[in-house]
Amino acid sequence: MKKRIAALCCAVLLSQAACNVIDSATINQQAALNYRQNMDKARAARVVDTTSATAKRVQAVFRRLVPFADAANQTGQPFQWEMTVIRSNELNAWAMPGGKMAVYTGIVEKLNLTDAEIAAIIGHEMTHALLEHSRKEANRSVGISLGAQLGSQILAATTGIDANTASKGVGLLTDLGLNKPFSRDAEREADLGGLKLMAQAGYNPEAAISVWNKMNRANDNNNALEKILSTHPTNNDRIELIRKELPNVMPIYQRARQR
């Protein structure tokens, strides 16, 4: 029993030690490098959009949000915000650590987004960067991977189960019990943070609801299994969360409109 407890303690301690290996400055620098490389490729492929009405609208909304994103930055590292509009039919937008972002024309044009709806999407992605979800996930993955490896060895040693079988079992439990809920929590945090940013910038937070209603119509495949295993909350779950938060952010929006 003492050996089992000691092994479990070692697994926990090593996993915790691995959870702070990537600092903010390092991941921001790496993200900036990767962003430049990817955007160079996008320009070479002539898919960077700087002239269309869609691109100009996205950039205008982005610029309006940046001062409030800067004010919300508590990472200890200044962000060099940058937005690229990609000509693509994909319904997609993303933010990298340090504030490097992209919005695809497809999400604006296929969903016929208003400026306020664009602000909801950009604010959501900005919050991912501000809360350092990518860095936390990277560090967490290091810890989980190490912990899972040690856990499978401990499970095999203490139960007599074949090591390969133990490894598969621990991996499945890790995925269902740790990775997925964290990702859903991060998405909820981004939804709420995005509401505040758009409200501060003078965009009606109610537009976040219409975004997800449009997404529902564009992609109606939220079955029960996907809800359990998905890394994202269902669109209906997000709408419910946003509705509950509106009383907190609508006064911010009203004050912003009076500036």
C-alpha positions as CSV (number, residue, x, y, z in Angstrom):
1,M,0.0,0.0,0.0
2,K,2.8,2.4,0.9
3,K,4.4,1.8,-2.5
4,R,1.1,2.5,-4.3
5,I,0.6,5.8,-2.4
6,A,4.2,6.9,-3.1
7,A,3.7,6.2,-6.8
8,L,0.5,8.1,-6.9
9,C,2.1,11.1,-5.1
10,C,4.9,11.1,-7.5
11,A,2.5,11.2,-10.4
12,V,0.6,14.1,-9.0
13,L,3.8,16.1,-8.1
14,L,5.4,15.5,-11.5
15,S,2.1,16.4,-13.3
16,Q,1.8,19.6,-11.3
17,A,5.5,20.5,-11.9
18,A,4.9,20.2,-15.7
19,C,1.9,22.6,-15.7
20,N,4.0,25.8,-15.7
21,V,6.6,25.0,-18.3
22,I,5.4,27.5,-21.0
23,D,5.4,31.2,-20.0
24,S,3.4,34.0,-21.6
25,A,6.3,35.7,-23.3
26,T,7.6,32.5,-24.9
27,I,4.2,31.4,-26.3
28,N,3.4,34.9,-27.5
29,Q,6.7,35.1,-29.4
30,Q,6.2,31.7,-30.9
31,A,2.7,32.6,-31.9
32,A,3.8,35.8,-33.6
33,L,6.4,33.9,-35.6
34,N,3.9,31.2,-36.6
35,Y,1.3,33.9,-37.5
36,R,3.8,35.7,-39.8
37,Q,4.7,32.5,-41.5
38,N,1.1,31.5,-42.0
39,M,0.1,34.9,-43.2
40,D,3.0,35.0,-45.6
41,K,1.7,31.7,-47.1
42,A,-1.8,33.2,-47.2
43,R,-0.6,36.2,-49.1
44,A,1.4,34.0,-51.5
45,A,-1.8,32.1,-52.1
46,R,-3.6,35.4,-52.6
47,V,-6.3,34.7,-50.0
48,V,-5.6,37.7,-47.8
49,D,-8.4,40.2,-48.2
50,T,-7.6,43.9,-47.6
51,T,-10.0,45.6,-50.0
52,S,-13.5,44.1,-49.9
53,A,-16.3,45.7,-48.0
54,T,-16.3,42.6,-45.7
55,A,-12.6,43.1,-44.9
56,K,-13.0,46.8,-44.2
57,R,-16.0,46.1,-41.9
58,V,-14.0,43.4,-39.9
59,Q,-11.0,45.7,-39.5
60,A,-13.2,48.6,-38.4
61,V,-14.9,46.5,-35.7
62,F,-11.5,45.1,-34.7
63,R,-10.0,48.5,-34.2
64,R,-12.9,49.6,-32.1
65,L,-12.5,46.6,-29.8
66,V,-8.7,46.8,-29.3
67,P,-8.6,49.6,-26.7
68,F,-11.0,47.7,-24.4
69,A,-9.1,44.4,-25.0
70,D,-5.9,46.2,-24.0
71,A,-7.5,47.5,-20.8
72,A,-8.6,44.0,-20.0
73,N,-5.2,42.5,-20.4
74,Q,-3.9,41.0,-17.2
75,T,-1.3,38.7,-18.6
76,G,1.7,40.8,-17.7
77,Q,2.6,41.0,-21.4
78,P,1.6,43.7,-23.8
79,F,-0.3,42.4,-26.9
80,Q,0.5,43.4,-30.4
81,W,-3.0,43.0,-31.8
82,E,-3.2,42.2,-35.5
83,M,-6.1,41.1,-37.7
84,T,-6.0,39.4,-41.0
85,V,-9.1,38.7,-43.1
86,I,-8.9,35.5,-45.0
87,R,-10.9,34.9,-48.2
88,S,-12.5,31.6,-47.5
89,N,-15.9,30.0,-47.4
90,E,-15.2,28.5,-44.0
91,L,-17.3,29.7,-41.0
92,N,-14.2,30.4,-38.9
93,A,-12.3,32.9,-36.8
94,W,-9.5,32.5,-34.4
95,A,-7.0,34.2,-32.1
96,M,-3.4,33.2,-31.3
97,P,-1.6,34.0,-28.0
98,G,-0.5,37.6,-27.9
99,G,-3.4,38.9,-30.0
100,K,-2.7,37.6,-33.6
101,M,-6.1,37.1,-35.2
102,A,-7.9,36.0,-38.4
103,V,-11.5,36.2,-39.5
104,Y,-12.7,34.3,-42.6
105,T,-15.0,36.0,-45.1
106,G,-17.3,33.0,-45.1
107,I,-18.5,33.5,-41.5
108,V,-19.4,37.1,-42.3
109,E,-20.9,36.6,-45.7
110,K,-22.6,33.3,-45.3
111,L,-24.2,34.3,-42.0
112,N,-24.9,37.8,-43.2
113,L,-23.4,39.2,-40.0
114,T,-24.1,42.7,-38.8
115,D,-21.2,44.8,-37.3
116,A,-22.5,43.9,-33.8
117,E,-22.5,40.2,-34.6
118,I,-18.9,40.6,-36.0
119,A,-18.0,42.2,-32.7
120,A,-19.4,39.3,-30.8
121,I,-17.2,36.9,-32.7
122,I,-14.1,39.0,-32.5
123,G,-14.7,39.7,-28.8
124,H,-15.0,36.0,-28.1
125,E,-11.7,35.2,-29.8
126,M,-10.0,38.2,-28.1
127,T,-11.0,36.8,-24.8
128,H,-9.5,33.4,-25.6
129,A,-6.2,35.3,-26.1
130,L,-6.6,37.5,-23.0
131,L,-7.3,34.6,-20.7
132,E,-4.4,32.7,-22.3
133,H,-6.5,29.6,-23.0
134,S,-3.9,28.3,-25.5
135,R,-1.0,28.6,-23.1
136,K,-3.0,27.0,-20.3
137,E,-4.1,24.2,-22.6
138,A,-0.5,23.6,-23.7
139,N,0.7,23.5,-20.2
140,R,-2.2,21.4,-19.1
141,S,-1.6,18.9,-21.9
142,V,2.0,18.5,-20.8
143,G,0.9,17.7,-17.3
144,I,-1.9,15.5,-18.4
145,S,0.3,13.5,-20.8
146,L,2.9,13.0,-18.1
147,G,0.3,12.1,-15.5
148,A,-1.4,9.7,-17.9
149,Q,1.8,7.9,-18.7
150,L,2.6,7.5,-15.0
151,G,-1.0,6.7,-14.2
152,S,-1.1,3.8,-16.7
153,Q,2.1,2.4,-15.3
154,I,0.7,2.6,-11.8
155,L,-2.6,1.0,-12.8
156,A,-0.7,-1.8,-14.5
157,A,1.6,-2.3,-11.5
158,T,-1.1,-2.2,-8.9
159,T,-3.8,-4.2,-10.6
160,G,-2.0,-6.6,-12.9
161,I,-3.7,-5.2,-16.0
162,D,-1.7,-5.3,-19.2
163,A,0.2,-2.1,-19.6
164,N,-1.2,-1.4,-23.1
165,T,-4.8,-1.9,-21.8
166,A,-4.1,0.3,-18.8
167,S,-2.7,3.0,-21.0
168,K,-5.8,3.0,-23.3
169,G,-8.1,3.1,-20.3
170,V,-6.3,6.0,-18.6
171,G,-6.2,7.9,-22.0
172,L,-10.0,7.6,-22.4
173,L,-10.7,8.7,-18.9
174,T,-8.3,11.6,-19.3
175,D,-10.0,12.7,-22.5
176,L,-13.5,12.5,-21.2
177,G,-12.8,13.7,-17.7
178,L,-10.2,16.4,-18.1
179,N,-9.6,17.7,-21.6
180,K,-13.2,18.1,-22.7
181,P,-14.7,19.9,-19.7
182,F,-11.7,22.3,-19.7
183,S,-12.3,23.2,-23.3
184,R,-16.0,23.8,-22.7
185,D,-15.2,26.0,-19.7
186,A,-12.8,28.0,-21.8
187,E,-15.5,28.5,-24.5
188,R,-17.9,29.7,-21.8
189,E,-15.4,32.1,-20.4
190,A,-14.7,33.5,-23.9
191,D,-18.5,33.9,-24.5
192,L,-18.8,36.0,-21.3
193,G,-15.7,38.0,-21.8
194,G,-16.6,38.7,-25.4
195,L,-20.0,40.1,-24.3
196,K,-18.3,42.6,-22.0
197,L,-15.8,43.7,-24.7
198,M,-18.5,44.3,-27.3
199,A,-20.6,46.2,-24.8
200,Q,-17.7,48.4,-23.8
201,A,-17.1,49.2,-27.4
202,G,-20.8,50.2,-27.9
203,Y,-22.0,47.1,-29.7
204,N,-25.3,45.6,-28.5
205,P,-24.5,42.3,-26.6
206,E,-27.9,40.9,-27.7
207,A,-26.2,40.4,-31.1
208,A,-24.3,37.5,-29.6
209,I,-27.6,35.6,-29.4
210,S,-28.4,36.2,-33.0
211,V,-24.9,34.9,-34.0
212,W,-25.6,31.6,-32.4
213,N,-29.1,31.4,-33.8
214,K,-27.6,31.9,-37.2
215,M,-25.0,29.2,-36.5
216,N,-27.8,26.9,-35.4
217,R,-29.5,27.3,-38.8
218,A,-26.2,26.8,-40.6
219,N,-25.2,23.7,-38.7
220,D,-28.1,21.8,-37.2
221,N,-26.4,18.6,-35.9
222,N,-26.1,18.9,-32.2
223,N,-27.1,15.4,-31.1
224,A,-26.7,14.1,-27.5
225,L,-23.4,12.3,-28.2
226,E,-21.8,15.4,-29.7
227,K,-22.9,17.4,-26.7
228,I,-21.1,15.1,-24.3
229,L,-17.9,14.7,-26.3
230,S,-17.6,18.0,-28.0
231,T,-14.9,20.5,-26.9
232,H,-17.5,23.3,-27.4
233,P,-20.9,23.9,-25.7
234,T,-23.9,23.5,-28.0
235,N,-25.2,26.6,-29.6
236,N,-28.3,26.4,-27.5
237,D,-26.3,26.2,-24.3
238,R,-24.4,29.3,-25.4
239,I,-27.6,31.2,-26.1
240,E,-28.9,30.3,-22.6
241,L,-25.6,31.4,-21.0
242,I,-25.6,34.7,-22.9
243,R,-29.3,35.4,-22.0
244,K,-28.4,35.0,-18.3
245,E,-25.5,37.4,-18.6
246,L,-27.3,40.1,-20.5
247,P,-28.6,42.0,-17.4
248,N,-24.9,42.4,-16.4
249,V,-23.6,43.8,-19.7
250,M,-26.5,45.8,-21.0
251,P,-25.9,48.7,-18.6
252,I,-22.2,48.7,-19.9
253,Y,-23.6,49.0,-23.4
254,Q,-26.0,51.7,-22.5
255,R,-23.2,53.8,-20.9
256,A,-21.0,53.2,-23.9
257,R,-23.6,54.6,-26.2
258,Q,-23.8,57.8,-24.2
259,R,-20.1,58.5,-24.6
